[in-house]
Amino acid sequence: MEISDIAPVHPAFRYRAVAPNGIVENEVCPVYAARVVSEVQPNDDEVMDYQWVDLTTMLSALAATPWAFSPWMVLEAENRDARQALTDFVARLRG
């Protein structure tokens, strides 16, 4: 997948989380946003499904059904500054 317009969203993000299957993650994991400029071709061994949604829909879904997402994605979305950075990023792209 080719990307452009890479921007930091939550550069100091770190987390420790336990997934429903018992896997423990303890990571330093900077978060970036980017524009996808080519077709998405997920690895079938790593990705069950994906869907493009607008940011507002994604944030609403994370708040309403956090169990449906990875624990670290929920933690990222809880950060007010990261949400604002994503909102600003989307606004710049639509500009």
Order of alpha helices (4+ residues) and beta strands (2+ residues): beta-beta-beta-beta-alpha-alpha-alpha
